[in-house]
Amino acid sequence: MGAFLSSAASKDQQWEHGEAPRPDSSKSMRLSTPLCSHGHPRLIPGLPDEISLQILARMPRMGYLKAKMVSRSWKAAITSAELYRLRKELGVAEEWLYILMKTADDQKLVWHAFDPVSNQWQRLPLMPGISHSRVYGLGLGDLEVSPMSTGRAFCKTSLLNNKLYVVGGVSKGKNGLAPLKSAEVFDPATGVWADVPDMLFSKSQALPMSLADLLKPIATGVTSYRGKLYVPQSLYSWPFAVDVGGEIFDPETNSWEQMPTGMGEGWPARQAGTKLSVVIDGNLYALEPATSSGNAKIKMYDAQEDTWKVAVSKVPVGAFAESDSPYLLVGFLGKAPFDHQGCR
């Protein structure tokens, strides 16, 4: 699994949250919450905390994990949202690549982060115990939030309009794991989850009743593209699967619609496999895994012609079983790095 933090590494790149810094905003910056209370030392002796925070904001992010160990006040400052708002305004926000993996004994989930400035990887602190009522933010700790209305696993997630969307997955029912058509959205401004209308899976209605009862609808991916959520789908029951195109969620109308035919039917990936995709410079790319008779490829969607075209004809990975998905495809510094168990 993988994700990336969309932020800026230079003034020529897109700013975090899509906002450009205001030139004079740092001059009038004031702490909304005092970092040091009465009786506690300042962040840096002899300097106002507003100035000290300006200094900390200009430090490379790679140094923050060690800097948090200096004192409690430094830890509070470095993990505060105030610091990252200031970094954005100063134009010193950095873009990192994050990878989540299991330890060798499959007992723990571990995050690793790559810093392109120092060209270094570092292992991040272990996540606390997983809770259905918490949201975990890298570098900011975990936040207590309202629980999701439906507990789910193996769901697909994406960010759109500064909100976190969770689509599909499975929940535990009386007869085992049951696939979900539902979706939810988390708004960090309110800390609340809200329901999204269920996916339609309208193409499954055209199947014979015997197949419809056997094959269950699953979301095989999700991508934020052109202000909407694009969700490729399959009907699945091991070892059988049928790709059924996909659906698009429009947050403006709070409704689902069918994908264009060429987009849904041509979305690269084998049936029921995780469909990896990424948007770079407004273009949608997707990975087509290797087969015994052909190389893996990266394709780009042409919206005008409603078709997928080969962008990279040969990706150096081998063929894997449909149940395996040892791939990572992300947008990073305006490019699409590809990782396959150590091969880039």
Secondary structure as a PSIPRED ss2 file (coil, helix, strand):
# PSIPRED VFORMAT (PSIPRED V4.0)

   1 M C   1.000  0.000  0.000
   2 G E   0.000  0.000  1.000
   3 A E   0.000  0.000  1.000
   4 F E   0.000  0.000  1.000
   5 L C   1.000  0.000  0.000
   6 S C   1.000  0.000  0.000
   7 S C   1.000  0.000  0.000
   8 A C   1.000  0.000  0.000
   9 A C   1.000  0.000  0.000
  10 S C   1.000  0.000  0.000
  11 K C   1.000  0.000  0.000
  12 D C   1.000  0.000  0.000
  13 Q C   1.000  0.000  0.000
  14 Q C   1.000  0.000  0.000
  15 W C   1.000  0.000  0.000
  16 E H   0.000  1.000  0.000
  17 H H   0.000  1.000  0.000
  18 G H   0.000  1.000  0.000
  19 E C   1.000  0.000  0.000
  20 A C   1.000  0.000  0.000
  21 P C   1.000  0.000  0.000
  22 R C   1.000  0.000  0.000
  23 P C   1.000  0.000  0.000
  24 D C   1.000  0.000  0.000
  25 S H   0.000  1.000  0.000
  26 S H   0.000  1.000  0.000
  27 K H   0.000  1.000  0.000
  28 S H   0.000  1.000  0.000
  29 M C   1.000  0.000  0.000
  30 R C   1.000  0.000  0.000
  31 L C   1.000  0.000  0.000
  32 S C   1.000  0.000  0.000
  33 T C   1.000  0.000  0.000
  34 P C   1.000  0.000  0.000
  35 L C   1.000  0.000  0.000
  36 C C   1.000  0.000  0.000
  37 S C   1.000  0.000  0.000
  38 H C   1.000  0.000  0.000
  39 G C   1.000  0.000  0.000
  40 H C   1.000  0.000  0.000
  41 P C   1.000  0.000  0.000
  42 R C   1.000  0.000  0.000
  43 L C   1.000  0.000  0.000
  44 I C   1.000  0.000  0.000
  45 P C   1.000  0.000  0.000
  46 G C   1.000  0.000  0.000
  47 L C   1.000  0.000  0.000
  48 P C   1.000  0.000  0.000
  49 D H   0.000  1.000  0.000
  50 E H   0.000  1.000  0.000
  51 I H   0.000  1.000  0.000
  52 S H   0.000  1.000  0.000
  53 L H   0.000  1.000  0.000
  54 Q H   0.000  1.000  0.000
  55 I H   0.000  1.000  0.000
  56 L H   0.000  1.000  0.000
  57 A H   0.000  1.000  0.000
  58 R C   1.000  0.000  0.000
  59 M C   1.000  0.000  0.000
  60 P C   1.000  0.000  0.000
  61 R H   0.000  1.000  0.000
  62 M H   0.000  1.000  0.000
  63 G H   0.000  1.000  0.000
  64 Y H   0.000  1.000  0.000
  65 L H   0.000  1.000  0.000
  66 K H   0.000  1.000  0.000
  67 A H   0.000  1.000  0.000
  68 K C   1.000  0.000  0.000
  69 M C   1.000  0.000  0.000
  70 V C   1.000  0.000  0.000
  71 S C   1.000  0.000  0.000
  72 R H   0.000  1.000  0.000
  73 S H   0.000  1.000  0.000
  74 W H   0.000  1.000  0.000
  75 K H   0.000  1.000  0.000
  76 A H   0.000  1.000  0.000
  77 A H   0.000  1.000  0.000
  78 I H   0.000  1.000  0.000
  79 T C   1.000  0.000  0.000
  80 S C   1.000  0.000  0.000
  81 A H   0.000  1.000  0.000
  82 E H   0.000  1.000  0.000
  83 L H   0.000  1.000  0.000
  84 Y H   0.000  1.000  0.000
  85 R H   0.000  1.000  0.000
  86 L H   0.000  1.000  0.000
  87 R H   0.000  1.000  0.000
  88 K H   0.000  1.000  0.000
  89 E H   0.000  1.000  0.000
  90 L H   0.000  1.000  0.000
  91 G C   1.000  0.000  0.000
  92 V C   1.000  0.000  0.000
  93 A C   1.000  0.000  0.000
  94 E C   1.000  0.000  0.000
  95 E C   1.000  0.000  0.000
  96 W C   1.000  0.000  0.000
  97 L E   0.000  0.000  1.000
  98 Y E   0.000  0.000  1.000
  99 I E   0.000  0.000  1.000
 100 L E   0.000  0.000  1.000
 101 M E   0.000  0.000  1.000
 102 K E   0.000  0.000  1.000
 103 T C   1.000  0.000  0.000
 104 A C   1.000  0.000  0.000
 105 D C   1.000  0.000  0.000
 106 D C   1.000  0.000  0.000
 107 Q C   1.000  0.000  0.000
 108 K C   1.000  0.000  0.000
 109 L E   0.000  0.000  1.000
 110 V E   0.000  0.000  1.000
 111 W E   0.000  0.000  1.000
 112 H E   0.000  0.000  1.000
 113 A E   0.000  0.000  1.000
 114 F E   0.000  0.000  1.000
 115 D E   0.000  0.000  1.000
 116 P C   1.000  0.000  0.000
 117 V C   1.000  0.000  0.000
 118 S C   1.000  0.000  0.000
 119 N C   1.000  0.000  0.000
 120 Q E   0.000  0.000  1.000
 121 W E   0.000  0.000  1.000
 122 Q E   0.000  0.000  1.000
 123 R E   0.000  0.000  1.000
 124 L C   1.000  0.000  0.000
 125 P C   1.000  0.000  0.000
 126 L C   1.000  0.000  0.000
 127 M C   1.000  0.000  0.000
 128 P C   1.000  0.000  0.000
 129 G C   1.000  0.000  0.000
 130 I C   1.000  0.000  0.000
 131 S C   1.000  0.000  0.000
 132 H C   1.000  0.000  0.000
 133 S C   1.000  0.000  0.000
 134 R E   0.000  0.000  1.000
 135 V E   0.000  0.000  1.000
 136 Y E   0.000  0.000  1.000
 137 G E   0.000  0.000  1.000
 138 L C   1.000  0.000  0.000
 139 G C   1.000  0.000  0.000
 140 L C   1.000  0.000  0.000
 141 G E   0.000  0.000  1.000
 142 D E   0.000  0.000  1.000
 143 L E   0.000  0.000  1.000
 144 E E   0.000  0.000  1.000
 145 V C   1.000  0.000  0.000
 146 S C   1.000  0.000  0.000
 147 P C   1.000  0.000  0.000
 148 M C   1.000  0.000  0.000
 149 S C   1.000  0.000  0.000
 150 T C   1.000  0.000  0.000
 151 G C   1.000  0.000  0.000
 152 R C   1.000  0.000  0.000
 153 A E   0.000  0.000  1.000
 154 F C   1.000  0.000  0.000
 155 C C   1.000  0.000  0.000
 156 K E   0.000  0.000  1.000
 157 T E   0.000  0.000  1.000
 158 S E   0.000  0.000  1.000
 159 L E   0.000  0.000  1.000
 160 L E   0.000  0.000  1.000
 161 N C   1.000  0.000  0.000
 162 N C   1.000  0.000  0.000
 163 K E   0.000  0.000  1.000
 164 L E   0.000  0.000  1.000
 165 Y E   0.000  0.000  1.000
 166 V E   0.000  0.000  1.000
 167 V E   0.000  0.000  1.000
 168 G C   1.000  0.000  0.000
 169 G C   1.000  0.000  0.000
 170 V E   0.000  0.000  1.000
 171 S E   0.000  0.000  1.000
 172 K E   0.000  0.000  1.000
 173 G E   0.000  0.000  1.000
 174 K C   1.000  0.000  0.000
 175 N C   1.000  0.000  0.000
 176 G E   0.000  0.000  1.000
 177 L E   0.000  0.000  1.000
 178 A E   0.000  0.000  1.000
 179 P E   0.000  0.000  1.000
 180 L C   1.000  0.000  0.000
 181 K C   1.000  0.000  0.000
 182 S C   1.000  0.000  0.000
 183 A E   0.000  0.000  1.000
 184 E E   0.000  0.000  1.000
 185 V E   0.000  0.000  1.000
 186 F E   0.000  0.000  1.000
 187 D E   0.000  0.000  1.000
 188 P C   1.000  0.000  0.000
 189 A C   1.000  0.000  0.000
 190 T C   1.000  0.000  0.000
 191 G C   1.000  0.000  0.000
 192 V E   0.000  0.000  1.000
 193 W E   0.000  0.000  1.000
 194 A E   0.000  0.000  1.000
 195 D E   0.000  0.000  1.000
 196 V E   0.000  0.000  1.000
 197 P C   1.000  0.000  0.000
 198 D C   1.000  0.000  0.000
 199 M C   1.000  0.000  0.000
 200 L C   1.000  0.000  0.000
 201 F C   1.000  0.000  0.000
 202 S H   0.000  1.000  0.000
 203 K H   0.000  1.000  0.000
 204 S H   0.000  1.000  0.000
 205 Q H   0.000  1.000  0.000
 206 A H   0.000  1.000  0.000
 207 L C   1.000  0.000  0.000
 208 P C   1.000  0.000  0.000
 209 M H   0.000  1.000  0.000
 210 S H   0.000  1.000  0.000
 211 L H   0.000  1.000  0.000
 212 A H   0.000  1.000  0.000
 213 D H   0.000  1.000  0.000
 214 L H   0.000  1.000  0.000
 215 L C   1.000  0.000  0.000
 216 K E   0.000  0.000  1.000
 217 P E   0.000  0.000  1.000
 218 I E   0.000  0.000  1.000
 219 A E   0.000  0.000  1.000
 220 T C   1.000  0.000  0.000
 221 G C   1.000  0.000  0.000
 222 V C   1.000  0.000  0.000
 223 T E   0.000  0.000  1.000
 224 S E   0.000  0.000  1.000
 225 Y E   0.000  0.000  1.000
 226 R C   1.000  0.000  0.000
 227 G C   1.000  0.000  0.000
 228 K E   0.000  0.000  1.000
 229 L E   0.000  0.000  1.000
 230 Y E   0.000  0.000  1.000
 231 V E   0.000  0.000  1.000
 232 P E   0.000  0.000  1.000
 233 Q E   0.000  0.000  1.000
 234 S E   0.000  0.000  1.000
 235 L E   0.000  0.000  1.000
 236 Y E   0.000  0.000  1.000
 237 S E   0.000  0.000  1.000
 238 W C   1.000  0.000  0.000
 239 P C   1.000  0.000  0.000
 240 F E   0.000  0.000  1.000
 241 A E   0.000  0.000  1.000
 242 V E   0.000  0.000  1.000
 243 D E   0.000  0.000  1.000
 244 V E   0.000  0.000  1.000
 245 G E   0.000  0.000  1.000
 246 G E   0.000  0.000  1.000
 247 E E   0.000  0.000  1.000
 248 I E   0.000  0.000  1.000
 249 F E   0.000  0.000  1.000
 250 D E   0.000  0.000  1.000
 251 P C   1.000  0.000  0.000
 252 E C   1.000  0.000  0.000
 253 T C   1.000  0.000  0.000
 254 N C   1.000  0.000  0.000
 255 S E   0.000  0.000  1.000
 256 W E   0.000  0.000  1.000
 257 E E   0.000  0.000  1.000
 258 Q E   0.000  0.000  1.000
 259 M C   1.000  0.000  0.000
 260 P C   1.000  0.000  0.000
 261 T H   0.000  1.000  0.000
 262 G H   0.000  1.000  0.000
 263 M H   0.000  1.000  0.000
 264 G H   0.000  1.000  0.000
 265 E H   0.000  1.000  0.000
 266 G H   0.000  1.000  0.000
 267 W C   1.000  0.000  0.000
 268 P C   1.000  0.000  0.000
 269 A C   1.000  0.000  0.000
 270 R C   1.000  0.000  0.000
 271 Q C   1.000  0.000  0.000
 272 A C   1.000  0.000  0.000
 273 G C   1.000  0.000  0.000
 274 T C   1.000  0.000  0.000
 275 K C   1.000  0.000  0.000
 276 L C   1.000  0.000  0.000
 277 S E   0.000  0.000  1.000
 278 V E   0.000  0.000  1.000
 279 V E   0.000  0.000  1.000
 280 I E   0.000  0.000  1.000
 281 D C   1.000  0.000  0.000
 282 G C   1.000  0.000  0.000
 283 N E   0.000  0.000  1.000
 284 L E   0.000  0.000  1.000
 285 Y E   0.000  0.000  1.000
 286 A E   0.000  0.000  1.000
 287 L E   0.000  0.000  1.000
 288 E E   0.000  0.000  1.000
 289 P C   1.000  0.000  0.000
 290 A C   1.000  0.000  0.000
 291 T E   0.000  0.000  1.000
 292 S C   1.000  0.000  0.000
 293 S C   1.000  0.000  0.000
 294 G E   0.000  0.000  1.000
 295 N C   1.000  0.000  0.000
 296 A E   0.000  0.000  1.000
 297 K E   0.000  0.000  1.000
 298 I E   0.000  0.000  1.000
 299 K E   0.000  0.000  1.000
 300 M E   0.000  0.000  1.000
 301 Y E   0.000  0.000  1.000
 302 D E   0.000  0.000  1.000
 303 A C   1.000  0.000  0.000
 304 Q C   1.000  0.000  0.000
 305 E C   1.000  0.000  0.000
 306 D C   1.000  0.000  0.000
 307 T E   0.000  0.000  1.000
 308 W E   0.000  0.000  1.000
 309 K E   0.000  0.000  1.000
 310 V E   0.000  0.000  1.000
 311 A E   0.000  0.000  1.000
 312 V E   0.000  0.000  1.000
 313 S E   0.000  0.000  1.000
 314 K E   0.000  0.000  1.000
 315 V E   0.000  0.000  1.000
 316 P C   1.000  0.000  0.000
 317 V C   1.000  0.000  0.000
 318 G C   1.000  0.000  0.000
 319 A C   1.000  0.000  0.000
 320 F C   1.000  0.000  0.000
 321 A C   1.000  0.000  0.000
 322 E C   1.000  0.000  0.000
 323 S C   1.000  0.000  0.000
 324 D C   1.000  0.000  0.000
 325 S C   1.000  0.000  0.000
 326 P C   1.000  0.000  0.000
 327 Y C   1.000  0.000  0.000
 328 L E   0.000  0.000  1.000
 329 L E   0.000  0.000  1.000
 330 V C   1.000  0.000  0.000
 331 G C   1.000  0.000  0.000
 332 F E   0.000  0.000  1.000
 333 L C   1.000  0.000  0.000
 334 G C   1.000  0.000  0.000
 335 K E   0.000  0.000  1.000
 336 A C   1.000  0.000  0.000
 337 P C   1.000  0.000  0.000
 338 F E   0.000  0.000  1.000
 339 D E   0.000  0.000  1.000
 340 H E   0.000  0.000  1.000
 341 Q C   1.000  0.000  0.000
 342 G C   1.000  0.000  0.000
 343 C E   0.000  0.000  1.000
 344 R C   1.000  0.000  0.000
